[in-house]
Every structure is written in structure tokens, then in C-alpha cells.
Amino acid sequence: MSPSFAHPTDIYDVAIIGAGVVGCAMARRFTLEGARVLLLEKGTDILSGASKGNSAILHTGFDAPTGSLELACMKAGYQEYLEIHGHMNLPLLKTGAMVVAWSDDDLAKLDGILQQAHENGVADAHLIGPKQLQHAEPHLAHGALGAVAVPGEYLIDPWSAPLGYLQQAMAHGARVHTATEVEAGHFDGQAWQLCTSRGSFTANTVINCAGLFGDHLEHRLLGDSTFSIHPRKGQFVVFDKAASALLGNIILPVPNERTKGIVITRTVFGNLLVGPTAEEQDDRVHAGLTPAILNQLIDAAVARIPALEGMPVTATYAALRPASEKKEYRIHEVAGQQWITVGGIRSTGLTAALGIARHVFELYRQRVQHAPVTHLSWPHLPNLAEHLPRDYQQAGFGEIVCHCEWVTSREIQATFASPLPPGDLGGLKRRTRACMGRCQGFYCGARVAELSAGHLALPLATGAAHED
């Protein structure tokens, strides 16, 4: 996947920089449209930046800015995911969502939220009163005054989806190089020469999907940047699997001008997730956890669902969102440079990724034409969702390595034999959920280290498998 040298005679139609969810979707779309694609990622595995942490919701776009590019990409991405997920064995759990009013001020805003949902084409969104809300969600605190119900919201696996996108691209010829940082580049009027930490590559067009470093990349290769990233940290709390029985819908707050607020939702992995916060910071790499903030999240969750009082917390994590100085996607083509920037993709990137890729290809094909792939190959992703059959329920699984998440040795061995094996522990965890359960790798870490020996670019030290 990541050879130690480049092939200077290779000329790619498109070089995509950054293998987050948008970069993976971009590689898939351009490859299926017939382009010769190169994907470069500076991390040792895909999804190693902003994409590794999110709330894993497939959104209808009911609350996106009406008429915006973001909304258009969300709606297109939502629809395409529904069309392709079955072909790739990607999980889909329909839960619906409720924007819940907890105060008179919140209640007064529900009509406006409903109107926006209808303007955004989400026709089945509707108002419900406190009795209907209590019937639908009996574990919610009794202070809820009403809600906007959005039946079309889903939960998905946020890591298997982009992995599937990229595996399909690779099956049709896309090349992927991880641990490959773009250090410099030059456009000679015909093509780009990209100088990386693993050699030089030539591509006719560059697509900047570098996420948290997208503005830096643009400045480095173009001499200036049209936008600036202002990282926004979100902290999350993951309650134990028993907590998921306390909730059916995704519970959303009435948003304010700055943030959509804290979400309470199940996950397809059988847990209950609370978050994210919205904290501005300068650091683009480290998303530290703050005990006081995590306690606030727990308290907020208990206030909304009192039965969570005393419920064990399985995990906490923090992630950075590549917000920019404007509340909009920063997607543009640089005239005469054969360069397209895809920046400022914040919390809606998981839903919108497939739609963003389609939009960017439309920009590209105004000047370049390719012959699309006619017979598609579809990867079959292993299922990690709790509501669908798991590997441990099938004969011949070997051994249960991670008892918290019921991860088998067959699953771990299969991911190392896959077309896109993990390059580090984080990638292994995202592909199998090993070390992601109650004990966070305390019991299974040594065995995971044994099974992964010789496979990871960043080897595991026995006993340290809880580190990400």
C-alpha cells in the first residue's frame, strides 16, 4: 500500500491529498468516473485526522443552511449512501431524531426549525407534544416540552464506510500511499510535481482534502491560501452498552448561533454517546480531554436521561473539526492551476462526503473527460454493528480476542490480509473494535499485540494497546 519509493514515470490524472472520509469518497468517485487516481496521506493509516472522531450520524440535512452547497452535498451523500450501503455490507440503523425543547425559549424556536426542515426538502419532519415525546422516549426527563421529530435520521459505522469507499477505488486501480506527507510541489502549466516524504509523484490535477491542514497545504504549494482553519475540539463520553436500551431516537438540542449543541445518541456498536462540545483551540494535532468538561457532559446526559445516573462510562475521546473562518464549505477550483480545494468540511462531512465528491467531479469534468467504469466491483466490509450478525456468531471464528467487543482472531487476521490493512493501532481498532470496549485493551492488549506483530507501521508494545 505504501512503497518506500515513487515511480517517476507514472502520471496520474488526479492526486488527492488527505485520506479522511472526504478524501476516500473523492478517490472512489474519480476512479469510478475513469480517472487514474493517487491518494496521499501523511498519517500511517487512513482517517487519522479529523475523520477518526465523530458522532456517526447520517443526517437528512433538515437543519443545514437552506440553499447552501453544504445542504446539496448532504442530500446527495445521504441518498447515495442509502443506495450503496447494501452492496458493501455497510450497516444502517434507522433511529430517527428529535430536536427537543427544554425551555420556553427553545419551544418558541421549534416552528422555525420545522419550517427550515420543510424548506430543505425533509417533508416528514413534524412537531410532537410532550405526551407524544414521553411515549416515544419514556426514559427522557419529564421537563421536555415538545420536539421536532425527524424520522429519516440514521446511525452508521463512521469508519467502515470510508474504508469501503477506498477499497472500491483500489479495486478499480486507485493507488494509496500512507505515511506520505506532501512537502512541496510545482505546477509547470501542464502537471503537478509533488515532492513527498516518500518520493516524487506527478499528477495533472491536485485535490486538496487535507482537512485540518488544508490551508497550510494550499499556502505551501500555491503561495497563498483563500481560507484559514480554526480547529474546533469536541469531547465525547461513551456510556456502557447497557445504556443504549434507554434511548431510541437521536436526541438533539435546540441549536444556538455558535453550535448545534450536545447530542445524545446510540451507536451502531451498542453504546450510548454524548457530545460533542465545541471548543476553539490553536493546536491542530492534539485534542486533549478535560475531566471537568467530561463531567459536565455526564451531568448533562443524566439531566436529560435520569436513568444514566451511575451508569459506567466505557470511554472518552476528543476530536478536532476543521472549521474555517466562515460557516460554509470552502470548495473552489483555482483557475489555471489545475487545483481544487475542499476545505472547511466540519461536522457534516461524514454524511456529505459522497455528495462532495460528486460536486467536485462536476467541477473537474468541465475541462477533463474520462470514460467511466462500466462494471463495478463491490468490496464486502466485515460487520461490526451490534444489530446485525457478527463474526463470533459464525462457525470457525478461531478465538475471542476482545471479550468486551466480541472481536475474533479471524477478524483481526482478515483485516491484515485485506486490500487496505491497518497501519497503526488506531486503524486496527477502527477496523475491528479490538481494545475499544469496557477495558480499553487492558485484558486483550497483549494478545492483540501478538496478532499484529510485523503488520503495523507503528508496532504495538505489549501491554500498551490502550494507547491510540
Backbone torsions as a table, in degrees:
resi	resn	phi	psi	omega
1	MET	NA	-35.9	-177.3
2	SER	-132.2	79.4	-179.8
3	PRO	-63.9	159.4	-175.4
4	SER	-81.0	-1.7	178.9
5	PHE	-145.6	158.0	177.4
6	ALA	-94.9	168.3	176.6
7	HIS	-109.4	101.1	-171.3
8	PRO	-63.4	-18.1	-179.2
9	THR	-83.8	-13.6	-179.6
10	ASP	-75.7	130.3	173.7
11	ILE	-121.7	117.5	-178.2
12	TYR	-93.0	150.4	173.7
13	ASP	-68.2	-41.0	-174.7
14	VAL	-139.8	133.1	168.8
15	ALA	-111.0	121.2	178.0
16	ILE	-102.7	127.1	-178.0
17	ILE	-107.0	113.8	179.7
18	GLY	112.8	116.5	-177.2
19	ALA	-107.8	49.3	166.1
20	GLY	-81.7	-168.4	-177.5
21	VAL	-62.0	-36.9	179.4
22	VAL	-70.0	-42.9	178.0
23	GLY	-61.6	-39.8	178.9
24	CYS	-66.7	-43.0	177.6
25	ALA	-64.7	-36.6	179.7
26	MET	-64.6	-44.4	179.0
27	ALA	-59.8	-41.5	178.9
28	ARG	-63.4	-51.5	-176.0
29	ARG	-60.4	-48.1	-177.3
30	PHE	-66.6	-37.6	177.8
31	THR	-65.3	-45.4	-179.6
32	LEU	-66.1	-24.1	176.9
33	GLU	-84.5	1.0	173.3
34	GLY	102.3	1.9	179.9
35	ALA	-79.7	151.3	172.9
36	ARG	-88.9	113.8	-165.5
37	VAL	-113.0	138.2	172.2
38	LEU	-122.2	129.1	177.0
39	LEU	-115.4	123.7	-178.3
40	LEU	-114.0	130.4	-179.5
41	GLU	-133.7	128.1	-177.5
42	LYS	-76.6	-22.6	176.9
43	GLY	-75.3	166.9	179.9
44	THR	-80.0	-3.8	175.7
45	ASP	-152.2	162.3	175.3
46	ILE	-68.6	161.6	177.4
47	LEU	61.3	28.6	-175.3
48	SER	-87.4	-3.1	178.6
49	GLY	-106.9	-128.9	-176.4
50	ALA	-60.5	-31.0	-173.2
51	SER	-70.3	-12.2	-177.0
52	LYS	-78.1	-11.9	-178.6
53	GLY	-134.7	114.7	176.4
54	ASN	-158.5	-178.2	-175.7
55	SER	-93.0	-0.9	169.9
56	ALA	61.6	37.7	179.2
57	ILE	-106.6	134.1	171.4
58	LEU	-93.5	108.3	-170.6
59	HIS	-91.1	146.2	173.1
60	THR	-75.2	-22.4	-173.9
61	GLY	87.5	17.4	-176.0
62	PHE	-60.8	-26.7	-176.3
63	ASP	-113.5	9.8	177.7
64	ALA	-73.3	157.4	178.6
65	PRO	-57.8	123.5	-177.5
66	THR	-61.0	133.0	179.0
67	GLY	79.8	3.8	-175.1
68	SER	-85.7	160.8	172.6
69	LEU	-62.7	-37.7	178.3
70	GLU	-56.6	-47.3	179.7
71	LEU	-62.4	-45.1	-179.4
72	ALA	-59.7	-42.1	-179.8
73	CYS	-70.2	-37.3	177.6
74	MET	-63.3	-46.1	-178.4
75	LYS	-64.6	-41.3	178.4
76	ALA	-67.2	-41.6	179.4
77	GLY	-66.4	-41.7	177.5
78	TYR	-57.5	-49.3	-177.0
79	GLN	-66.1	-40.6	-178.8
80	GLU	-68.2	-37.3	177.9
81	TYR	-61.8	-42.8	178.8
82	LEU	-61.1	-32.8	-178.3
83	GLU	-76.7	-32.0	-170.9
84	ILE	-107.8	-13.9	-170.4
85	HIS	-61.4	-35.8	-180.0
86	GLY	-66.1	-34.5	179.3
87	HIS	-64.9	-28.8	-177.0
88	MET	-104.0	2.6	-176.6
89	ASN	62.1	36.0	177.8
90	LEU	-88.6	134.5	-175.7
91	PRO	-71.8	153.4	177.9
92	LEU	-148.2	119.8	-177.9
93	LEU	-121.6	108.9	-179.4
94	LYS	-80.8	118.2	-179.6
95	THR	-117.2	-31.4	-167.9
96	GLY	77.8	165.9	178.6
97	ALA	-136.7	156.6	176.1
98	MET	-134.5	126.0	172.5
99	VAL	-89.9	106.6	-167.6
100	VAL	-98.8	133.1	175.8
101	ALA	-93.5	127.2	179.9
102	TRP	-113.6	0.9	179.1
103	SER	-146.4	167.0	178.5
104	ASP	-63.3	-36.1	177.3
105	ASP	-63.2	-43.4	176.7
106	ASP	-60.8	-44.4	-176.5
107	LEU	-60.3	-38.0	-179.4
108	ALA	-66.7	-19.5	-177.9
109	LYS	-91.2	-9.8	-174.0
110	LEU	-64.6	-38.4	179.4
111	ASP	-60.1	-40.8	179.0
112	GLY	-66.4	-39.1	177.7
113	ILE	-63.9	-42.2	178.9
114	LEU	-64.9	-42.8	178.8
115	GLN	-60.1	-42.9	178.7
116	GLN	-64.3	-41.1	178.0
117	ALA	-58.7	-43.6	-179.9
118	HIS	-67.5	-39.5	176.7
119	GLU	-63.5	-29.2	179.0
120	ASN	-85.3	6.4	175.9
121	GLY	87.0	8.8	179.0
122	VAL	-94.3	80.8	-168.5
123	ALA	-71.9	-23.2	-176.4
124	ASP	-87.2	-0.4	174.3
125	ALA	-65.7	141.5	-177.0
126	HIS	-156.1	160.4	178.4
127	LEU	-83.6	143.9	170.8
128	ILE	-132.4	149.3	180.0
129	GLY	-88.6	178.1	-176.3
130	PRO	-62.2	-34.0	-179.7
131	LYS	-69.4	-44.4	177.2
132	GLN	-62.2	-40.5	179.9
133	LEU	-63.2	-43.4	-179.3
134	GLN	-67.2	-34.2	178.1
135	HIS	-67.5	-41.3	-178.7
136	ALA	-72.6	-36.7	-177.3
137	GLU	-130.0	78.1	-174.0
138	PRO	-65.1	-17.5	-179.2
139	HIS	-89.7	-4.9	176.4
140	LEU	-68.6	148.3	176.5
141	ALA	-58.8	150.7	-173.9
142	HIS	-75.5	-3.4	180.0
143	GLY	-79.0	-3.9	-178.9
144	ALA	-67.3	132.4	-173.5
145	LEU	-101.8	-12.3	-177.6
146	GLY	156.5	177.8	-176.8
147	ALA	-162.0	159.4	163.8
148	VAL	-96.8	119.4	178.6
149	ALA	-91.8	133.6	179.5
150	VAL	-125.1	91.0	-172.1
151	PRO	-63.7	-23.2	-171.2
152	GLY	-85.9	9.3	179.1
153	GLU	-81.6	143.0	-177.6
154	TYR	-127.6	163.5	167.7
155	LEU	-110.9	141.5	179.5
156	ILE	-135.9	173.2	172.3
157	ASP	-86.1	112.9	-172.7
158	PRO	-74.5	-11.2	-176.4
159	TRP	-107.1	-35.6	177.7
160	SER	-68.2	-32.3	-177.6
161	ALA	-61.3	-58.0	178.9
162	PRO	-63.7	-30.1	175.3
163	LEU	-62.4	-41.6	177.5
164	GLY	-65.8	-40.8	177.7
165	TYR	-57.2	-45.9	-175.0
166	LEU	-73.3	-36.7	177.5
167	GLN	-63.8	-35.9	176.4
168	GLN	-66.5	-40.3	176.4
169	ALA	-60.7	-43.7	-179.5
170	MET	-64.8	-36.3	179.0
171	ALA	-63.2	-21.5	179.6
172	HIS	-109.7	20.1	168.2
173	GLY	108.9	-5.0	179.1
174	ALA	-65.4	144.9	176.9
175	ARG	-107.2	138.6	-178.4
176	VAL	-125.2	129.8	176.5
177	HIS	-126.9	112.2	173.4
178	THR	-92.4	174.0	-175.9
179	ALA	51.3	37.6	-175.4
180	THR	-131.2	97.7	-177.9
181	GLU	-92.9	132.0	176.5
182	VAL	-78.4	115.2	-174.6
183	GLU	-100.0	-26.6	-179.6
184	ALA	-162.9	169.5	178.2
185	GLY	-167.3	155.8	-179.6
186	HIS	-142.5	132.4	176.1
187	PHE	-104.4	121.6	-174.6
188	ASP	-96.8	12.2	-177.6
189	GLY	98.6	-18.0	178.8
190	GLN	-120.1	-41.2	-175.4
191	ALA	-151.8	164.5	176.9
192	TRP	-97.8	135.3	169.4
193	GLN	-105.8	114.1	-177.3
194	LEU	-103.3	124.0	177.7
195	CYS	-98.9	121.0	-176.1
196	THR	-124.4	174.6	177.4
197	SER	-69.5	-9.0	179.4
198	ARG	-120.9	20.9	178.7
199	GLY	117.8	-171.7	-177.3
200	SER	-107.1	147.2	179.2
201	PHE	-134.9	149.6	179.1
202	THR	-118.8	131.5	178.7
203	ALA	-145.7	144.7	180.0
204	ASN	-71.1	-35.9	-179.0
205	THR	-132.5	142.8	175.4
206	VAL	-113.6	135.1	174.5
207	ILE	-118.0	118.5	-175.9
208	ASN	-87.8	103.1	175.8
209	CYS	-118.0	37.6	-170.6
210	ALA	-82.0	6.6	169.7
211	GLY	59.5	-116.7	-176.3
212	LEU	-64.0	-18.2	179.4
213	PHE	-116.2	18.1	-177.5
214	GLY	-62.0	-39.2	178.7
215	ASP	-70.3	-36.9	176.8
216	HIS	-63.4	-42.4	179.9
217	LEU	-63.7	-43.6	179.8
218	GLU	-61.9	-42.0	179.5
219	HIS	-66.3	-39.0	-177.2
220	ARG	-66.9	-39.2	-174.7
221	LEU	-98.9	-25.1	-179.4
222	LEU	-106.2	-12.1	-179.8
223	GLY	90.7	-9.2	179.0
224	ASP	-161.1	165.1	178.4
225	SER	-131.8	139.4	-178.9
226	THR	-88.5	-1.5	179.6
227	PHE	-151.3	166.8	177.5
228	SER	-134.9	137.1	179.8
229	ILE	-85.6	134.0	175.2
230	HIS	-123.3	93.0	-172.8
231	PRO	-54.7	138.6	177.4
232	ARG	-123.5	118.1	-176.6
233	LYS	-87.9	137.7	172.8
234	GLY	-122.2	124.7	175.9
235	GLN	-99.6	145.7	-176.7
236	PHE	-130.8	151.2	171.0
237	VAL	-121.3	133.0	178.6
238	VAL	-112.5	113.5	177.5
239	PHE	-81.4	159.6	-178.9
240	ASP	-58.8	160.0	-176.0
241	LYS	-58.5	-30.0	179.3
242	ALA	-61.2	-25.5	-177.4
243	ALA	-70.2	-23.6	-175.5
244	SER	-64.8	-22.7	179.1
245	ALA	-71.1	-10.4	-177.1
246	LEU	-87.7	-0.8	-172.9
247	LEU	-146.4	143.0	174.0
248	GLY	-110.1	-58.9	-179.4
249	ASN	-81.7	163.2	166.3
250	ILE	-75.3	126.2	-178.1
251	ILE	-102.3	115.7	-178.5
252	LEU	-111.7	146.1	175.3
253	PRO	-85.8	165.6	169.7
254	VAL	-71.6	121.5	-172.5
255	PRO	-74.6	162.5	171.2
256	ASN	-113.7	-174.1	-175.0
257	GLU	-66.4	-24.1	-173.7
258	ARG	-95.4	-35.9	-172.3
259	THR	-149.5	154.8	174.6
260	LYS	-76.1	-12.2	175.7
261	GLY	89.6	-174.4	-174.0
262	ILE	-87.2	130.8	-178.3
263	VAL	-102.8	144.7	170.1
264	ILE	-119.3	120.3	-174.7
265	THR	-150.0	151.6	166.7
266	ARG	-71.7	169.1	170.4
267	THR	-122.7	161.0	177.1
268	VAL	-67.6	-12.5	-179.8
269	PHE	-90.0	3.1	173.2
270	GLY	92.5	11.1	178.7
271	ASN	-104.8	179.1	173.2
272	LEU	-118.9	125.8	-173.9
273	LEU	-110.2	137.6	176.8
274	VAL	-127.7	127.1	179.2
275	GLY	147.4	-173.0	-2.9
276	PRO	-96.9	165.7	166.4
277	THR	-77.2	177.9	177.4
278	ALA	-138.4	92.9	-173.8
279	GLU	-120.1	122.1	178.3
280	GLU	-74.3	139.8	175.1
281	GLN	-154.6	162.2	-179.9
282	ASP	-89.7	-32.7	-177.6
283	ASP	-64.7	126.1	-178.3
284	ARG	-97.8	-0.3	-174.5
285	VAL	-115.2	-47.0	-172.1
286	HIS	-98.3	124.2	177.0
287	ALA	-115.4	83.8	-174.8
288	GLY	-74.0	153.9	177.5
289	LEU	-93.5	144.0	-179.8
290	THR	-119.7	111.3	-176.5
291	PRO	-51.8	-41.6	-178.8
292	ALA	-63.7	-39.4	179.0
293	ILE	-68.3	-41.1	178.9
294	LEU	-62.4	-39.5	176.9
295	ASN	-64.7	-35.7	176.5
296	GLN	-64.4	-38.9	176.7
297	LEU	-63.3	-44.2	178.7
298	ILE	-61.5	-45.6	-179.8
299	ASP	-62.3	-40.0	179.2
300	ALA	-64.8	-39.3	178.5
301	ALA	-65.4	-43.8	179.7
302	VAL	-64.6	-37.6	177.8
303	ALA	-62.0	-33.0	-179.7
304	ARG	-87.1	-34.9	179.2
305	ILE	-129.7	88.6	-173.3
306	PRO	-56.1	-28.6	-179.3
307	ALA	-66.5	-9.9	175.8
308	LEU	-76.2	-9.6	179.2
309	GLU	-56.3	121.5	179.3
310	GLY	81.4	-1.7	179.7
311	MET	-69.6	131.7	-179.0
312	PRO	-60.8	145.4	173.6
313	VAL	-97.6	121.9	-178.8
314	THR	-77.2	-42.3	-174.4
315	ALA	-156.5	158.7	169.4
316	THR	-131.4	147.8	176.3
317	TYR	-155.4	164.7	177.9
318	ALA	-134.5	148.7	-179.8
319	ALA	-140.3	157.6	179.4
320	LEU	-109.9	136.4	176.8
321	ARG	-105.8	137.1	-177.0
322	PRO	-82.4	61.4	177.8
323	ALA	-69.0	151.0	176.8
324	SER	-115.1	-173.3	-177.6
325	GLU	-75.1	-6.2	176.0
326	LYS	-123.4	148.9	-179.7
327	LYS	-86.8	60.0	-179.2
328	GLU	-159.0	159.1	173.9
329	TYR	-65.2	141.6	179.4
330	ARG	-109.5	75.0	-177.5
331	ILE	-111.6	121.8	-179.3
332	HIS	-157.7	153.4	174.9
333	GLU	-102.8	134.7	179.4
334	VAL	-88.6	113.6	-175.1
335	ALA	-60.0	132.6	176.3
336	GLY	77.1	-1.2	-177.4
337	GLN	-111.4	-7.3	-176.9
338	GLN	52.3	49.0	-175.7
339	TRP	-136.1	132.4	176.1
340	ILE	-126.0	125.1	176.9
341	THR	-99.1	133.1	176.1
342	VAL	-122.4	91.0	-172.7
343	GLY	-125.4	169.5	176.5
344	GLY	65.8	28.1	179.7
345	ILE	-85.5	103.7	-170.4
346	ARG	-92.0	-126.5	-169.2
347	SER	-73.4	-13.5	-177.6
348	THR	-94.6	7.0	-174.4
349	GLY	-62.3	-34.1	-178.8
350	LEU	-63.4	-45.5	178.3
351	THR	-69.4	-43.3	-169.7
352	ALA	-82.9	-11.7	-168.8
353	ALA	-52.9	-47.6	-179.1
354	LEU	-65.0	-37.0	177.7
355	GLY	-70.0	-39.3	176.3
356	ILE	-59.8	-43.4	-179.6
357	ALA	-61.4	-41.2	177.4
358	ARG	-63.8	-43.3	-179.9
359	HIS	-61.7	-44.9	-178.6
360	VAL	-66.7	-37.8	177.8
361	PHE	-64.0	-35.0	176.9
362	GLU	-62.2	-38.5	175.4
363	LEU	-62.6	-43.6	-175.0
364	TYR	-66.6	-43.0	-171.7
365	ARG	-77.8	-0.7	171.1
366	GLN	-67.6	-21.0	178.7
367	ARG	-123.6	-12.6	-178.8
368	VAL	-134.4	137.2	178.2
369	GLN	-120.8	139.2	174.8
370	HIS	-131.7	165.1	174.8
371	ALA	-92.5	116.2	-176.5
372	PRO	-64.3	155.6	173.8
373	VAL	-64.5	135.3	-176.7
374	THR	-100.0	-30.3	-179.9
375	HIS	-120.7	109.6	-173.3
376	LEU	-84.9	138.9	169.9
377	SER	-98.3	134.0	-177.3
378	TRP	-115.7	121.1	174.6
379	PRO	-70.4	152.4	177.7
380	HIS	-113.4	106.2	-176.0
381	LEU	-82.2	141.7	175.9
382	PRO	-66.6	139.7	-179.0
383	ASN	-83.7	131.8	176.5
384	LEU	-117.3	0.2	-176.5
385	ALA	-78.8	141.4	-175.2
386	GLU	-71.2	-26.7	-174.9
387	HIS	-85.7	1.4	179.3
388	LEU	-124.4	162.3	-177.9
389	PRO	-59.9	136.8	-179.9
390	ARG	-106.6	166.7	-176.2
391	ASP	-63.8	-36.5	-177.1
392	TYR	-65.4	-14.6	178.8
393	GLN	-89.0	-0.5	179.9
394	GLN	-107.9	146.1	-177.0
395	ALA	-63.5	148.8	173.7
396	GLY	78.4	25.5	-176.2
397	PHE	-76.0	-10.3	178.9
398	GLY	94.7	-102.1	178.2
399	GLU	-137.8	156.4	171.5
400	ILE	-84.1	113.6	-178.8
401	VAL	-87.5	-49.7	178.9
402	CYS	-108.8	105.5	-176.2
403	HIS	-75.9	-24.8	178.2
404	CYS	-64.8	-41.5	-176.2
405	GLU	-112.1	7.2	177.1
406	TRP	55.8	49.1	179.2
407	VAL	-93.1	131.3	-176.1
408	THR	-97.8	160.2	174.8
409	SER	-64.3	-33.2	178.5
410	ARG	-62.4	-39.0	179.0
411	GLU	-65.0	-42.4	-179.4
412	ILE	-66.1	-45.5	179.3
413	GLN	-64.1	-36.5	-178.7
414	ALA	-67.3	-36.5	-177.9
415	THR	-69.9	-29.8	176.3
416	PHE	-74.7	-21.0	177.8
417	ALA	-94.9	2.3	-176.0
418	SER	-78.9	168.0	179.5
419	PRO	-63.1	-23.2	-178.7
420	LEU	-134.1	74.9	-176.7
421	PRO	-68.9	157.1	179.8
422	PRO	-66.7	147.8	179.0
423	GLY	-103.1	-10.9	179.9
424	ASP	-154.9	178.7	-177.2
425	LEU	-61.3	-41.7	179.2
426	GLY	-57.3	-42.7	177.9
427	GLY	-65.1	-38.5	177.8
428	LEU	-64.8	-42.8	178.4
429	LYS	-62.0	-43.3	-178.4
430	ARG	-68.3	-28.4	-179.4
431	ARG	-85.5	-22.3	-174.3
432	THR	-129.3	-21.7	-172.6
433	ARG	73.0	10.1	172.3
434	ALA	-59.6	138.0	178.6
435	CYS	70.3	14.5	-177.7
436	MET	-110.3	8.9	-176.9
437	GLY	-96.8	-154.0	-173.8
438	ARG	-55.8	-40.8	-173.9
439	CYS	-89.4	-5.3	178.5
440	GLN	52.0	38.9	175.7
441	GLY	89.8	1.4	-177.3
442	PHE	-61.1	-42.1	-177.1
443	TYR	-91.6	-36.1	-174.4
444	CYS	-95.9	-8.2	-172.5
445	GLY	-56.1	-42.4	-178.1
446	ALA	-64.7	-42.5	179.9
447	ARG	-68.3	-38.6	176.4
448	VAL	-61.8	-40.0	178.0
449	ALA	-61.9	-40.5	178.9
450	GLU	-63.4	-45.7	-176.9
451	LEU	-69.3	-26.4	-177.3
452	SER	-95.6	-1.4	-178.1
453	ALA	-56.3	128.4	179.1
454	GLY	83.5	-1.5	-176.3
455	HIS	-105.8	-24.7	-171.7
456	LEU	-101.2	139.5	175.5
457	ALA	-63.6	-33.3	173.1
458	LEU	-111.3	94.1	-174.2
459	PRO	-62.3	152.6	177.2
460	LEU	-86.9	136.7	169.5
461	ALA	-89.2	131.4	-178.8
462	THR	-54.7	130.6	179.6
463	GLY	89.4	-4.8	-179.3
464	ALA	-114.7	22.1	-174.0
465	ALA	-71.5	-7.5	177.1
466	HIS	-78.8	-9.7	-179.2
467	GLU	-84.6	142.3	-179.8
468	ASP	-111.8	NA	NA
